[in-house]
Amino acid sequence: MEVITTPKEMTAWSNRQISANKTIALVPTMGCFHEGHLALMREAASRADRVVTSLFVNPLQFGPNEDFDAYPRTFNEDREGAQASGVHVLFAPERSTLYPEGFSCNLVVGDLTKNLCGGSRPGHFDGVTTVVGKLFNIVKPQVAVFGQKDFQQLAVIRKMVTEMNWDVTLIGHPIVREPDGLAMSSRNKYLNPGERMSALCLSAALEAARSSVAQGERDAEVIIEKAVECINAVKFTEIDYISVVNDLTLIEQKQVCSSSVMALAVRVGKTRLIDNGYLVAIPVRSIYET
Ligand code: AMP
C-alpha cells in the first residue's frame, strides 16, 4: 500500500490506473479506524480493481465549538488497518494542499441539509460536500463507499452526485455495531465507562420504536415518544433530535411506512452520538445502492 500526501500525486496515480483500464473505489474517512471503516474498505475492494482511502480530518465540517482539535488522530494504526483491508492507496493530504491560503469555494446542497444533523450543526454538510467534491475530482473514482451510519450525509452526497452529474456509483454500507448494539464511531473513544453504558440507549431506542411498529403502531409521534422514554431513562443523556423521516427526501413523516427511517442524535456526557434505522422490517427500497 502506498501513502500519498498531495492531490497532484494522487491524480497522477489515478490517471495511471485509468490508462491501464483499472476501476477505482474511494472510501472517504477522517481516520481513527474501527471495524466500520474497515468494512467499507473491504466492500470497496470487492467492487473495483483499486481502492483509495482518504484520511483527512476536514476542518470545514466542524463548527467553531466542535471537537476539531480533539478529534482522535491515530495515523500509524490507521495505516496498518487500511493495508490489511485491501487498500492500495492511503491518501492523507496536508490541510494546506487541499485548502491553500485564500481557498473560498463552497459546494452547497441546499435541500436536505437543513434538518436533523444540519439543524444542529449549521454549515456541517457544506463542509462535507466541499471536501467530497474535491476528493471525487482528485481521485476520479467510479465507485464511492459511505456508511449508512451517516444516513443524512449519504442522502446529501447522493443528491450532489445526481445534480452535478458526477459519474460515481454510491454504495451505502450498513451500520457496523459493537456486539451490544452501539454503532461504532471514532467518537466512542471519548466515552467514560458510565457514558459507554448510557450510550446503549440509542440502539435501544431504535429497537423500542421498531417493536412498537411491529405491534401495529403507525403514529410517528407515539413511536418517537417510546424512543424518547428510552433515552430519558438513562443517565448523562440529552436528546438533540429524534425524527421519523422518508429515507430519500428526509421529510418528516406523521405515519410510519416502509420508507420510514428513525434518525436520532443524543449527547452522552459531552459526546454527541448518532444512529438511525428503518422502522419497518423489510423496506421496499434500501439505500444500500444507488
Ligand atoms: P468518519 O471517519 O467518521 O467520517 O467516517 C468515514 C466513513 O465511515 C463514513 O462514510 C461513515 O458513514 C462510515 N462509518 C463510520 N462509522 C460507521 C459504522 N459504524 N458503520 C458503517 N459505516 C461507518
Boltz pocket constraint, residues with backbone or C-beta under 6 A from the ligand:
constraints:
  - pocket:
      binder: B
      contacts: [[A, 28], [A, 29], [A, 30], [A, 31], [A, 36], [A, 37], [A, 40], [A, 145], [A, 146], [A, 147], [A, 148], [A, 149], [A, 150], [A, 173], [A, 174], [A, 175], [A, 176], [A, 177], [A, 183], [A, 184], [A, 185], [A, 186]]
      max_distance: 6.0
